[in-house]
Amino acid sequence: MAKRDCSVKTPTTKEEAVKTRQYTVGYAPNRGKPNPSPQLTLSGKWLNELGFEVGSHYTLTRQAGQLTTRLAERE
């Protein structure tokens, strides 16, 4: 499995902190077949702090070179 590398920047102002986390893209196990699929795994209590609770829904938007994850609006 790929090694995880994480860093958090400390805010220098009283504004809402933007924290950056860096991870390594891993792979999804595929029973030894060639060309495994890339996989991203996010976990941690910080997700809960941002409202990503177990069972909540989210949307993922993809653009060239970036993914944006947002909580889905409640109906």
PQR file with spaces between the fields and no chain letter, atoms N, CA, C, O and H, PARSE charges and radii, in Angstrom:
ATOM       1  N    MET     1       0.849   -1.176    0.000 -0.4000 1.5000
ATOM       2  CA   MET     1       0.000    0.000    0.000 -0.0000 2.0000
ATOM       3  C    MET     1       0.891    1.233    0.000  0.5500 1.7000
ATOM       4  O    MET     1       2.014    1.181    0.501 -0.5500 1.4000
ATOM       5  N    ALA     2       0.419    2.322   -0.544 -0.4000 1.5000
ATOM       6  CA   ALA     2       1.205    3.540   -0.635 -0.0000 2.0000
ATOM       7  C    ALA     2       1.344    4.199    0.734  0.5500 1.7000
ATOM       8  O    ALA     2       0.449    4.109    1.574 -0.5500 1.4000
ATOM       9  H    ALA     2      -0.494    2.365   -0.951  0.4000 1.0000
ATOM      10  N    LYS     3       2.465    4.852    0.942 -0.4000 1.5000
ATOM      11  CA   LYS     3       2.735    5.541    2.198 -0.0000 2.0000
ATOM      12  C    LYS     3       1.967    6.864    2.220  0.5500 1.7000
ATOM      13  O    LYS     3       1.865    7.538    1.195 -0.5500 1.4000
ATOM      14  H    LYS     3       3.192    4.924    0.259  0.4000 1.0000
ATOM      15  N    ARG     4       1.427    7.239    3.383 -0.4000 1.5000
ATOM      16  CA   ARG     4       0.669    8.471    3.515 -0.0000 2.0000
ATOM      17  C    ARG     4       1.584    9.572    4.014  0.5500 1.7000
ATOM      18  O    ARG     4       2.370    9.368    4.940 -0.5500 1.4000
ATOM      19  H    ARG     4       1.510    6.691    4.216  0.4000 1.0000
ATOM      20  N    ASP     5       1.480   10.745    3.393 -0.4000 1.5000
ATOM      21  CA   ASP     5       2.261   11.905    3.783 -0.0000 2.0000
ATOM      22  C    ASP     5       1.275   13.026    4.046  0.5500 1.7000
ATOM      23  O    ASP     5       0.515   13.390    3.148 -0.5500 1.4000
ATOM      24  H    ASP     5       0.842   10.910    2.641  0.4000 1.0000
ATOM      25  N    CYS     6       1.260   13.579    5.234 -0.4000 1.5000
ATOM      26  CA   CYS     6       0.262   14.578    5.593 -0.0000 2.0000
ATOM      27  C    CYS     6       0.941   15.775    6.243  0.5500 1.7000
ATOM      28  O    CYS     6       1.815   15.618    7.095 -0.5500 1.4000
ATOM      29  H    CYS     6       1.877   13.284    5.964  0.4000 1.0000
ATOM      30  N    SER     7       0.535   16.962    5.836 -0.4000 1.5000
ATOM      31  CA   SER     7       1.031   18.162    6.491 -0.0000 2.0000
ATOM      32  C    SER     7      -0.117   19.152    6.613  0.5500 1.7000
ATOM      33  O    SER     7      -0.990   19.208    5.747 -0.5500 1.4000
ATOM      34  H    SER     7      -0.175   17.089    5.144  0.4000 1.0000
ATOM      35  N    VAL     8      -0.117   19.933    7.690 -0.4000 1.5000
ATOM      36  CA   VAL     8      -1.164   20.915    7.935 -0.0000 2.0000
ATOM      37  C    VAL     8      -0.495   22.258    8.128  0.5500 1.7000
ATOM      38  O    VAL     8       0.425   22.390    8.935 -0.5500 1.4000
ATOM      39  H    VAL     8       0.591   19.887    8.394  0.4000 1.0000
ATOM      40  N    LYS     9      -0.960   23.266    7.382 -0.4000 1.5000
ATOM      41  CA   LYS     9      -0.404   24.609    7.521 -0.0000 2.0000
ATOM      42  C    LYS     9      -1.129   25.345    8.647  0.5500 1.7000
ATOM      43  O    LYS     9      -2.352   25.262    8.753 -0.5500 1.4000
ATOM      44  H    LYS     9      -1.708   23.159    6.727  0.4000 1.0000
ATOM      45  N    THR    10      -0.392   26.056    9.479 -0.4000 1.5000
ATOM      46  CA   THR    10      -0.965   26.806   10.583 -0.0000 2.0000
ATOM      47  C    THR    10      -1.358   28.196   10.087  0.5500 1.7000
ATOM      48  O    THR    10      -0.554   28.865    9.438 -0.5500 1.4000
ATOM      49  H    THR    10       0.602   26.123    9.393  0.4000 1.0000
ATOM      50  N    PRO    11      -2.596   28.644   10.387 -0.5600 1.5000
ATOM      51  CA   PRO    11      -3.031   29.961    9.918  0.2800 2.0000
ATOM      52  C    PRO    11      -2.267   31.080   10.605  0.5500 1.7000
ATOM      53  O    PRO    11      -1.842   30.947   11.752 -0.5500 1.4000
ATOM      54  N    THR    12      -2.096   32.189    9.886 -0.4000 1.5000
ATOM      55  CA   THR    12      -1.385   33.332   10.444 -0.0000 2.0000
ATOM      56  C    THR    12      -2.331   34.491   10.734  0.5500 1.7000
ATOM      57  O    THR    12      -1.901   35.500   11.293 -0.5500 1.4000
ATOM      58  H    THR    12      -2.441   32.298    8.954  0.4000 1.0000
ATOM      59  N    THR    13      -3.614   34.374   10.368 -0.4000 1.5000
ATOM      60  CA   THR    13      -4.602   35.421   10.633 -0.0000 2.0000
ATOM      61  C    THR    13      -5.768   34.821   11.401  0.5500 1.7000
ATOM      62  O    THR    13      -5.830   33.609   11.611 -0.5500 1.4000
ATOM      63  H    THR    13      -3.963   33.554    9.914  0.4000 1.0000
ATOM      64  N    LYS    14      -6.701   35.685   11.821 -0.4000 1.5000
ATOM      65  CA   LYS    14      -7.871   35.215   12.557 -0.0000 2.0000
ATOM      66  C    LYS    14      -8.984   34.738   11.625  0.5500 1.7000
ATOM      67  O    LYS    14     -10.023   34.279   12.098 -0.5500 1.4000
ATOM      68  H    LYS    14      -6.652   36.669   11.651  0.4000 1.0000
ATOM      69  N    GLU    15      -8.786   34.840   10.315 -0.4000 1.5000
ATOM      70  CA   GLU    15      -9.781   34.367    9.358 -0.0000 2.0000
ATOM      71  C    GLU    15      -9.883   32.851    9.452  0.5500 1.7000
ATOM      72  O    GLU    15      -9.018   32.193   10.032 -0.5500 1.4000
ATOM      73  H    GLU    15      -7.942   35.214    9.931  0.4000 1.0000
ATOM      74  N    GLU    16     -10.956   32.301    8.872 -0.4000 1.5000
ATOM      75  CA   GLU    16     -11.115   30.857    8.882 -0.0000 2.0000
ATOM      76  C    GLU    16      -9.896   30.205    8.245  0.5500 1.7000
ATOM      77  O    GLU    16      -9.466   30.590    7.158 -0.5500 1.4000
ATOM      78  H    GLU    16     -11.659   32.835    8.401  0.4000 1.0000
ATOM      79  N    ALA    17      -9.354   29.230    8.927 -0.4000 1.5000
ATOM      80  CA   ALA    17      -8.124   28.586    8.485 -0.0000 2.0000
ATOM      81  C    ALA    17      -8.369   27.695    7.281  0.5500 1.7000
ATOM      82  O    ALA    17      -9.333   26.930    7.250 -0.5500 1.4000
ATOM      83  H    ALA    17      -9.703   28.917    9.810  0.4000 1.0000
ATOM      84  N    VAL    18      -7.496   27.795    6.296 -0.4000 1.5000
ATOM      85  CA   VAL    18      -7.495   26.875    5.166 -0.0000 2.0000
ATOM      86  C    VAL    18      -6.363   25.901    5.440  0.5500 1.7000
ATOM      87  O    VAL    18      -5.195   26.285    5.500 -0.5500 1.4000
ATOM      88  H    VAL    18      -6.713   28.416    6.322  0.4000 1.0000
ATOM      89  N    LYS    19      -6.724   24.640    5.605 -0.4000 1.5000
ATOM      90  CA   LYS    19      -5.712   23.636    5.920 -0.0000 2.0000
ATOM      91  C    LYS    19      -5.497   22.762    4.695  0.5500 1.7000
ATOM      92  O    LYS    19      -6.454   22.308    4.068 -0.5500 1.4000
ATOM      93  H    LYS    19      -7.673   24.329    5.556  0.4000 1.0000
ATOM      94  N    THR    20      -4.259   22.536    4.366 -0.4000 1.5000
ATOM      95  CA   THR    20      -3.891   21.714    3.216 -0.0000 2.0000
ATOM      96  C    THR    20      -3.340   20.396    3.718  0.5500 1.7000
ATOM      97  O    THR    20      -2.500   20.362    4.616 -0.5500 1.4000
ATOM      98  H    THR    20      -3.482   22.906    4.875  0.4000 1.0000
ATOM      99  N    ARG    21      -3.815   19.326    3.138 -0.4000 1.5000
ATOM     100  CA   ARG    21      -3.321   17.998    3.477 -0.0000 2.0000
ATOM     101  C    ARG    21      -2.802   17.359    2.200  0.5500 1.7000
ATOM     102  O    ARG    21      -3.444   17.446    1.154 -0.5500 1.4000
ATOM     103  H    ARG    21      -4.498   19.354    2.408  0.4000 1.0000
ATOM     104  N    GLN    22      -1.662   16.728    2.279 -0.4000 1.5000
ATOM     105  CA   GLN    22      -1.083   16.064    1.119 -0.0000 2.0000
ATOM     106  C    GLN    22      -1.072   14.564    1.341  0.5500 1.7000
ATOM     107  O    GLN    22      -0.639   14.082    2.388 -0.5500 1.4000
ATOM     108  H    GLN    22      -1.140   16.657    3.130  0.4000 1.0000
ATOM     109  N    TYR    23      -1.549   13.834    0.353 -0.4000 1.5000
ATOM     110  CA   TYR    23      -1.611   12.381    0.418 -0.0000 2.0000
ATOM     111  C    TYR    23      -0.957   11.796   -0.828  0.5500 1.7000
ATOM     112  O    TYR    23      -0.653   12.520   -1.775 -0.5500 1.4000
ATOM     113  H    TYR    23      -1.901   14.226   -0.497  0.4000 1.0000
ATOM     114  N    THR    24      -0.747   10.504   -0.824 -0.4000 1.5000
ATOM     115  CA   THR    24      -0.217    9.793   -1.979 -0.0000 2.0000
ATOM     116  C    THR    24      -1.327    8.930   -2.558  0.5500 1.7000
ATOM     117  O    THR    24      -2.039    8.252   -1.818 -0.5500 1.4000
ATOM     118  H    THR    24      -0.994    9.916   -0.055  0.4000 1.0000
ATOM     119  N    VAL    25      -1.477    8.952   -3.877 -0.4000 1.5000
ATOM     120  CA   VAL    25      -2.467    8.111   -4.535 -0.0000 2.0000
ATOM     121  C    VAL    25      -2.026    6.664   -4.394  0.5500 1.7000
ATOM     122  O    VAL    25      -0.894    6.312   -4.725 -0.5500 1.4000
ATOM     123  H    VAL    25      -0.898    9.503   -4.479  0.4000 1.0000
ATOM     124  N    GLY    26      -2.933    5.830   -3.899 -0.4000 1.5000
ATOM     125  CA   GLY    26      -2.650    4.408   -3.740 -0.0000 2.0000
ATOM     126  C    GLY    26      -3.304    3.629   -4.870  0.5500 1.7000
ATOM     127  O    GLY    26      -3.560    4.169   -5.946 -0.5500 1.4000
ATOM     128  H    GLY    26      -3.853    6.116   -3.631  0.4000 1.0000
ATOM     129  N    TYR    27      -3.569    2.369   -4.617 -0.4000 1.5000
ATOM     130  CA   TYR    27      -4.212    1.539   -5.630 -0.0000 2.0000
ATOM     131  C    TYR    27      -5.251    0.646   -4.971  0.5500 1.7000
ATOM     132  O    TYR    27      -5.141    0.293   -3.796 -0.5500 1.4000
ATOM     133  H    TYR    27      -3.361    1.930   -3.743  0.4000 1.0000
ATOM     134  N    ALA    28      -6.255    0.293   -5.747 -0.4000 1.5000
ATOM     135  CA   ALA    28      -7.296   -0.607   -5.274 -0.0000 2.0000
ATOM     136  C    ALA    28      -6.843   -2.040   -5.527  0.5500 1.7000
ATOM     137  O    ALA    28      -6.468   -2.371   -6.652 -0.5500 1.4000
ATOM     138  H    ALA    28      -6.344    0.580   -6.701  0.4000 1.0000
ATOM     139  N    PRO    29      -6.871   -2.894   -4.511 -0.5600 1.5000
ATOM     140  CA   PRO    29      -6.475   -4.289   -4.726  0.2800 2.0000
ATOM     141  C    PRO    29      -7.321   -4.938   -5.822  0.5500 1.7000
ATOM     142  O    PRO    29      -8.533   -4.735   -5.883 -0.5500 1.4000
ATOM     143  N    ASN    30      -6.667   -5.720   -6.687 -0.4000 1.5000
ATOM     144  CA   ASN    30      -7.400   -6.352   -7.789 -0.0000 2.0000
ATOM     145  C    ASN    30      -6.960   -7.798   -8.008  0.5500 1.7000
ATOM     146  O    ASN    30      -6.894   -8.282   -9.138 -0.5500 1.4000
ATOM     147  H    ASN    30      -5.682   -5.884   -6.637  0.4000 1.0000
ATOM     148  N    ARG    31      -6.663   -8.470   -6.907 -0.4000 1.5000
ATOM     149  CA   ARG    31      -6.312   -9.892   -6.925 -0.0000 2.0000
ATOM     150  C    ARG    31      -5.121  -10.222   -7.819  0.5500 1.7000
ATOM     151  O    ARG    31      -5.117  -11.253   -8.492 -0.5500 1.4000
ATOM     152  H    ARG    31      -6.716   -8.078   -5.989  0.4000 1.0000
ATOM     153  N    GLY    32      -4.118   -9.359   -7.830 -0.4000 1.5000
ATOM     154  CA   GLY    32      -2.883   -9.634   -8.545 -0.0000 2.0000
ATOM     155  C    GLY    32      -2.912   -9.378  -10.037  0.5500 1.7000
ATOM     156  O    GLY    32      -1.913   -9.617  -10.715 -0.5500 1.4000
ATOM     157  H    GLY    32      -4.121   -8.522   -7.284  0.4000 1.0000
ATOM     158  N    LYS    33      -4.024   -8.899  -10.572 -0.4000 1.5000
ATOM     159  CA   LYS    33      -4.094   -8.602  -12.005 -0.0000 2.0000
ATOM     160  C    LYS    33      -3.268   -7.349  -12.294  0.5500 1.7000
ATOM     161  O    LYS    33      -3.092   -6.513  -11.408 -0.5500 1.4000
ATOM     162  H    LYS    33      -4.836   -8.704  -10.021  0.4000 1.0000
ATOM     163  N    PRO    34      -2.761   -7.207  -13.519 -0.5600 1.5000
ATOM     164  CA   PRO    34      -1.963   -6.015  -13.845  0.2800 2.0000
ATOM     165  C    PRO    34      -2.832   -4.756  -13.926  0.5500 1.7000
ATOM     166  O    PRO    34      -4.054   -4.834  -14.048 -0.5500 1.4000
ATOM     167  N    ASN    35      -2.187   -3.619  -13.857 -0.4000 1.5000
ATOM     168  CA   ASN    35      -2.825   -2.306  -13.984 -0.0000 2.0000
ATOM     169  C    ASN    35      -3.917   -2.054  -12.944  0.5500 1.7000
ATOM     170  O    ASN    35      -5.080   -1.875  -13.305 -0.5500 1.4000
ATOM     171  H    ASN    35      -1.194   -3.555  -13.758  0.4000 1.0000
ATOM     172  N    PRO    36      -3.557   -2.039  -11.659 -0.5600 1.5000
ATOM     173  CA   PRO    36      -4.568   -1.744  -10.641  0.2800 2.0000
ATOM     174  C    PRO    36      -5.082   -0.310  -10.786  0.5500 1.7000
ATOM     175  O    PRO    36      -4.365    0.565  -11.270 -0.5500 1.4000
ATOM     176  N    SER    37      -6.318   -0.078  -10.366 -0.4000 1.5000
ATOM     177  CA   SER    37      -6.923    1.255  -10.443 -0.0000 2.0000
ATOM     178  C    SER    37      -6.394    2.142   -9.328  0.5500 1.7000
ATOM     179  O    SER    37      -6.179    1.669   -8.213 -0.5500 1.4000
ATOM     180  H    SER    37      -6.900   -0.790   -9.973  0.4000 1.0000
ATOM     181  N    PRO    38      -6.179    3.437   -9.617 -0.5600 1.5000
ATOM     182  CA   PRO    38      -5.780    4.372   -8.569  0.2800 2.0000
ATOM     183  C    PRO    38      -6.898    4.501   -7.534  0.5500 1.7000
ATOM     184  O    PRO    38      -8.075    4.348   -7.861 -0.5500 1.4000
ATOM     185  N    GLN    39      -6.523    4.781   -6.290 -0.4000 1.5000
ATOM     186  CA   GLN    39      -7.512    4.900   -5.220 -0.0000 2.0000
ATOM     187  C    GLN    39      -7.107    6.007   -4.267  0.5500 1.7000
ATOM     188  O    GLN    39      -5.937    6.129   -3.903 -0.5500 1.4000
ATOM     189  H    GLN    39      -5.567    4.906   -6.025  0.4000 1.0000
ATOM     190  N    LEU    40      -8.083    6.816   -3.863 -0.4000 1.5000
ATOM     191  CA   LEU    40      -7.882    7.841   -2.844 -0.0000 2.0000
ATOM     192  C    LEU    40      -8.637    7.408   -1.596  0.5500 1.7000
ATOM     193  O    LEU    40      -9.788    6.981   -1.684 -0.5500 1.4000
ATOM     194  H    LEU    40      -9.033    6.717   -4.159  0.4000 1.0000
ATOM     195  N    THR    41      -8.000    7.514   -0.436 -0.4000 1.5000
ATOM     196  CA   THR    41      -8.646    7.172    0.818 -0.0000 2.0000
ATOM     197  C    THR    41      -8.479    8.341    1.775  0.5500 1.7000
ATOM     198  O    THR    41      -7.357    8.729    2.102 -0.5500 1.4000
ATOM     199  H    THR    41      -7.065    7.861   -0.364  0.4000 1.0000
ATOM     200  N    LEU    42      -9.592    8.901    2.224 -0.4000 1.5000
ATOM     201  CA   LEU    42      -9.578    9.984    3.197 -0.0000 2.0000
ATOM     202  C    LEU    42     -10.215    9.472    4.471  0.5500 1.7000
ATOM     203  O    LEU    42     -11.285    8.864    4.429 -0.5500 1.4000
ATOM     204  H    LEU    42     -10.504    8.587    1.959  0.4000 1.0000
ATOM     205  N    SER    43      -9.573    9.709    5.602 -0.4000 1.5000
ATOM     206  CA   SER    43     -10.159    9.315    6.871 -0.0000 2.0000
ATOM     207  C    SER    43      -9.596   10.198    7.968  0.5500 1.7000
ATOM     208  O    SER    43      -8.498   10.740    7.841 -0.5500 1.4000
ATOM     209  H    SER    43      -8.704   10.203    5.635  0.4000 1.0000
ATOM     210  N    GLY    44     -10.338   10.335    9.020 -0.4000 1.5000
ATOM     211  CA   GLY    44      -9.880   11.111   10.164 -0.0000 2.0000
ATOM     212  C    GLY    44     -11.013   11.879   10.802  0.5500 1.7000
ATOM     213  O    GLY    44     -12.031   12.158   10.169 -0.5500 1.4000
ATOM     214  H    GLY    44     -11.230    9.895    9.123  0.4000 1.0000
ATOM     215  N    LYS    45     -10.826   12.214   12.050 -0.4000 1.5000
ATOM     216  CA   LYS    45     -11.844   12.958   12.787 -0.0000 2.0000
ATOM     217  C    LYS    45     -12.077   14.345   12.192  0.5500 1.7000
ATOM     218  O    LYS    45     -13.137   14.939   12.390 -0.5500 1.4000
ATOM     219  H    LYS    45      -9.999   11.988   12.565  0.4000 1.0000
ATOM     220  N    TRP    46     -11.102   14.852   11.474 -0.4000 1.5000
ATOM     221  CA   TRP    46     -11.249   16.169   10.841 -0.0000 2.0000
ATOM     222  C    TRP    46     -12.388   16.171    9.828  0.5500 1.7000
ATOM     223  O    TRP    46     -12.989   17.219    9.595 -0.5500 1.4000
ATOM     224  H    TRP    46     -10.241   14.370   11.313  0.4000 1.0000
ATOM     225  N    LEU    47     -12.706   15.020    9.216 -0.4000 1.5000
ATOM     226  CA   LEU    47     -13.847   14.951    8.300 -0.0000 2.0000
ATOM     227  C    LEU    47     -15.144   15.195    9.062  0.5500 1.7000
ATOM     228  O    LEU    47     -16.017   15.925    8.591 -0.5500 1.4000
ATOM     229  H    LEU    47     -12.218   14.168    9.406  0.4000 1.0000
ATOM     230  N    ASN    48     -15.270   14.590   10.228 -0.4000 1.5000
ATOM     231  CA   ASN    48     -16.453   14.788   11.066 -0.0000 2.0000
ATOM     232  C    ASN    48     -16.579   16.255   11.483  0.5500 1.7000
ATOM     233  O    ASN    48     -17.681   16.803   11.511 -0.5500 1.4000
ATOM     234  H    ASN    48     -14.561   13.997   10.610  0.4000 1.0000
ATOM     235  N    GLU    49     -15.458   16.883   11.803 -0.4000 1.5000
ATOM     236  CA   GLU    49     -15.454   18.296   12.198 -0.0000 2.0000
ATOM     237  C    GLU    49     -15.962   19.192   11.068  0.5500 1.7000
ATOM     238  O    GLU    49     -16.515   20.261   11.323 -0.5500 1.4000
ATOM     239  H    GLU    49     -14.562   16.438   11.780  0.4000 1.0000
ATOM     240  N    LEU    50     -15.773   18.754    9.816 -0.4000 1.5000
ATOM     241  CA   LEU    50     -16.223   19.525    8.658 -0.0000 2.0000
ATOM     242  C    LEU    50     -17.648   19.168    8.230  0.5500 1.7000
ATOM     243  O    LEU    50     -18.161   19.721    7.257 -0.5500 1.4000
ATOM     244  H    LEU    50     -15.324   17.885    9.609  0.4000 1.0000
ATOM     245  N    GLY    51     -18.289   18.240    8.961 -0.4000 1.5000
ATOM     246  CA   GLY    51     -19.669   17.876    8.643 -0.0000 2.0000
ATOM     247  C    GLY    51     -19.813   16.591    7.847  0.5500 1.7000
ATOM     248  O    GLY    51     -20.934   16.184    7.545 -0.5500 1.4000
ATOM     249  H    GLY    51     -17.871   17.792    9.751  0.4000 1.0000
ATOM     250  N    PHE    52     -18.714   15.946    7.500 -0.4000 1.5000
ATOM     251  CA   PHE    52     -18.753   14.688    6.753 -0.0000 2.0000
ATOM     252  C    PHE    52     -18.923   13.548    7.752  0.5500 1.7000
ATOM     253  O    PHE    52     -17.973   12.829    8.061 -0.5500 1.4000
ATOM     254  H    PHE    52     -17.803   16.277    7.745  0.4000 1.0000
ATOM     255  N    GLU    53     -20.148   13.396    8.251 -0.4000 1.5000
ATOM     256  CA   GLU    53     -20.438   12.360    9.236 -0.0000 2.0000
ATOM     257  C    GLU    53     -20.703   11.038    8.534  0.5500 1.7000
ATOM     258  O    GLU    53     -21.045   11.012    7.351 -0.5500 1.4000
ATOM     259  H    GLU    53     -20.919   13.981    8.000  0.4000 1.0000
ATOM     260  N    VAL    54     -20.545    9.938    9.266 -0.4000 1.5000
ATOM     261  CA   VAL    54     -20.820    8.617    8.705 -0.0000 2.0000
ATOM     262  C    VAL    54     -22.256    8.595    8.200  0.5500 1.7000
ATOM     263  O    VAL    54     -23.178    8.961    8.929 -0.5500 1.4000
ATOM     264  H    VAL    54     -20.268    9.958   10.226  0.4000 1.0000
ATOM     265  N    GLY    55     -22.449    8.170    6.964 -0.4000 1.5000
ATOM     266  CA   GLY    55     -23.772    8.091    6.360 -0.0000 2.0000
ATOM     267  C    GLY    55     -24.188    9.335    5.595  0.5500 1.7000
ATOM     268  O    GLY    55     -25.189    9.305    4.879 -0.5500 1.4000
ATOM     269  H    GLY    55     -21.700    7.872    6.372  0.4000 1.0000
ATOM     270  N    SER    56     -23.440   10.439    5.729 -0.4000 1.5000
ATOM     271  CA   SER    56     -23.800   11.652    4.996 -0.0000 2.0000
ATOM     272  C    SER    56     -23.433   11.489    3.520  0.5500 1.7000
ATOM     273  O    SER    56     -22.565   10.691    3.168 -0.5500 1.4000
ATOM     274  H    SER    56     -22.627   10.464    6.311  0.4000 1.0000
ATOM     275  N    HIS    57     -24.097   12.245    2.679 -0.4000 1.5000
ATOM     276  CA   HIS    57     -23.858   12.179    1.243 -0.0000 2.0000
ATOM     277  C    HIS    57     -23.013   13.377    0.817  0.5500 1.7000
ATOM     278  O    HIS    57     -23.071   14.446    1.424 -0.5500 1.4000
ATOM     279  H    HIS    57     -24.802   12.894    2.965  0.4000 1.0000
ATOM     280  N    TYR    58     -22.230   13.173   -0.240 -0.4000 1.5000
ATOM     281  CA   TYR    58     -21.386   14.249   -0.750 -0.0000 2.0000
ATOM     282  C    TYR    58     -21.343   14.184   -2.268  0.5500 1.7000
ATOM     283  O    TYR    58     -21.665   13.162   -2.874 -0.5500 1.4000
ATOM     284  H    TYR    58     -22.184   12.304   -0.733  0.4000 1.0000
ATOM     285  N    THR    59     -20.938   15.297   -2.867 -0.4000 1.5000
ATOM     286  CA   THR    59     -20.749   15.342   -4.311 -0.0000 2.0000
ATOM     287  C    THR    59     -19.263   15.534   -4.584  0.5500 1.7000
ATOM     288  O    THR    59     -18.550   16.184   -3.820 -0.5500 1.4000
ATOM     289  H    THR    59     -20.677   16.128   -2.375  0.4000 1.0000
ATOM     290  N    LEU    60     -18.822   14.959   -5.678 -0.4000 1.5000
ATOM     291  CA   LEU    60     -17.429   15.055   -6.085 -0.0000 2.0000
ATOM     292  C    LEU    60     -17.409   15.636   -7.496  0.5500 1.7000
ATOM     293  O    LEU    60     -17.989   15.066   -8.420 -0.5500 1.4000
ATOM     294  H    LEU    60     -19.401   14.430   -6.299  0.4000 1.0000
ATOM     295  N    THR    61     -16.741   16.769   -7.652 -0.4000 1.5000
ATOM     296  CA   THR    61     -16.633   17.417   -8.947 -0.0000 2.0000
ATOM     297  C    THR    61     -15.202   17.273   -9.428  0.5500 1.7000
ATOM     298  O    THR    61     -14.261   17.550   -8.683 -0.5500 1.4000
ATOM     299  H    THR    61     -16.269   17.232   -6.902  0.4000 1.0000
ATOM     300  N    ARG    62     -15.033   16.838  -10.677 -0.4000 1.5000
ATOM     301  CA   ARG    62     -13.671   16.673  -11.205 -0.0000 2.0000
ATOM     302  C    ARG    62     -13.419   17.671  -12.317  0.5500 1.7000
ATOM     303  O    ARG    62     -14.272   17.915  -13.171 -0.5500 1.4000
ATOM     304  H    ARG    62     -15.797   16.613  -11.281  0.4000 1.0000
ATOM     305  N    GLN    63     -12.231   18.238  -12.283 -0.4000 1.5000
ATOM     306  CA   GLN    63     -11.733   19.148  -13.313 -0.0000 2.0000
ATOM     307  C    GLN    63     -10.277   18.780  -13.526  0.5500 1.7000
ATOM     308  O    GLN    63      -9.703   18.020  -12.746 -0.5500 1.4000
ATOM     309  H    GLN    63     -11.539   18.040  -11.589  0.4000 1.0000
ATOM     310  N    ALA    64      -9.686   19.310  -14.567 -0.4000 1.5000
ATOM     311  CA   ALA    64      -8.291   18.985  -14.866 -0.0000 2.0000
ATOM     312  C    ALA    64      -7.415   19.259  -13.649  0.5500 1.7000
ATOM     313  O    ALA    64      -7.278   20.404  -13.219 -0.5500 1.4000
ATOM     314  H    ALA    64     -10.152   19.928  -15.200  0.4000 1.0000
ATOM     315  N    GLY    65      -6.826   18.207  -13.101 -0.4000 1.5000
ATOM     316  CA   GLY    65      -5.875   18.343  -12.009 -0.0000 2.0000
ATOM     317  C    GLY    65      -6.460   18.588  -10.637  0.5500 1.7000
ATOM     318  O    GLY    65      -5.706   18.828   -9.695 -0.5500 1.4000
ATOM     319  H    GLY    65      -6.937   17.277  -13.450  0.4000 1.0000
ATOM     320  N    GLN    66      -7.796   18.537  -10.481 -0.4000 1.5000
ATOM     321  CA   GLN    66      -8.342   18.758   -9.148 -0.0000 2.0000
ATOM     322  C    GLN    66      -9.679   18.056   -8.953  0.5500 1.7000
ATOM     323  O    GLN    66     -10.439   17.838   -9.897 -0.5500 1.4000
ATOM     324  H    GLN    66      -8.409   18.341  -11.246  0.4000 1.0000
ATOM     325  N    LEU    67      -9.937   17.712   -7.703 -0.4000 1.5000
ATOM     326  CA   LEU    67     -11.215   17.150   -7.280 -0.0000 2.0000
ATOM     327  C    LEU    67     -11.759   18.059   -6.190  0.5500 1.7000
ATOM     328  O    LEU    67     -11.010   18.486   -5.311 -0.5500 1.4000
ATOM     329  H    LEU    67      -9.319   17.889   -6.937  0.4000 1.0000
ATOM     330  N    THR    68     -13.041   18.359   -6.234 -0.4000 1.5000
ATOM     331  CA   THR    68     -13.683   19.163   -5.205 -0.0000 2.0000
ATOM     332  C    THR    68     -14.766   18.320   -4.556  0.5500 1.7000
ATOM     333  O    THR    68     -15.652   17.808   -5.241 -0.5500 1.4000
ATOM     334  H    THR    68     -13.649   18.012   -6.948  0.4000 1.0000
ATOM     335  N    THR    69     -14.701   18.174   -3.242 -0.4000 1.5000
ATOM     336  CA   THR    69     -15.666   17.378   -2.496 -0.0000 2.0000
ATOM     337  C    THR    69     -16.495   18.313   -1.628  0.5500 1.7000
ATOM     338  O    THR    69     -15.952   19.118   -0.872 -0.5500 1.4000
ATOM     339  H    THR    69     -13.982   18.590   -2.686  0.4000 1.0000
ATOM     340  N    ARG    70     -17.831   18.198   -1.745 -0.4000 1.5000
ATOM     341  CA   ARG    70     -18.746   19.031   -0.957 -0.0000 2.0000
ATOM     342  C    ARG    70     -19.847   18.169   -0.377  0.5500 1.7000
ATOM     343  O    ARG    70     -20.260   17.177   -0.979 -0.5500 1.4000
ATOM     344  H    ARG    70     -18.271   17.544   -2.360  0.4000 1.0000
ATOM     345  N    LEU    71     -20.319   18.555    0.798 -0.4000 1.5000
ATOM     346  CA   LEU    71     -21.473   17.873    1.359 -0.0000 2.0000
ATOM     347  C    LEU    71     -22.666   18.113    0.449  0.5500 1.7000
ATOM     348  O    LEU    71     -22.862   19.222   -0.048 -0.5500 1.4000
ATOM     349  H    LEU    71     -19.983   19.360    1.287  0.4000 1.0000
ATOM     350  N    ALA    72     -23.460   17.075    0.231 -0.4000 1.5000
ATOM     351  CA   ALA    72     -24.672   17.218   -0.576 -0.0000 2.0000
ATOM     352  C    ALA    72     -25.689   18.010    0.234  0.5500 1.7000
ATOM     353  O    ALA    72     -25.746   17.896    1.458 -0.5500 1.4000
ATOM     354  H    ALA    72     -23.300   16.174    0.635  0.4000 1.0000
ATOM     355  N    GLU    73     -26.489   18.812   -0.460 -0.4000 1.5000
ATOM     356  CA   GLU    73     -27.522   19.578    0.230 -0.0000 2.0000
ATOM     357  C    GLU    73     -28.603   18.634    0.713  0.5500 1.7000
ATOM     358  O    GLU    73     -29.005   17.714    0.001 -0.5500 1.4000
ATOM     359  H    GLU    73     -26.443   18.904   -1.455  0.4000 1.0000
ATOM     360  N    ARG    74     -29.067   18.867    1.916 -0.4000 1.5000
ATOM     361  CA   ARG    74     -30.121   18.033    2.493 -0.0000 2.0000
ATOM     362  C    ARG    74     -31.459   18.405    1.872  0.5500 1.7000
ATOM     363  O    ARG    74     -31.752   19.576    1.635 -0.5500 1.4000
ATOM     364  H    ARG    74     -28.740   19.615    2.494  0.4000 1.0000
ATOM     365  N    GLU    75     -32.257   17.383    1.618 -0.4000 1.5000
ATOM     366  CA   GLU    75     -33.573   17.629    0.998 -0.0000 2.0000
ATOM     367  C    GLU    75     -34.645   17.786    2.029  0.5500 1.7000
ATOM     368  O    GLU    75     -35.808   17.998    1.684 -0.5500 1.4000
ATOM     369  H    GLU    75     -32.019   16.431    1.811  0.4000 1.0000
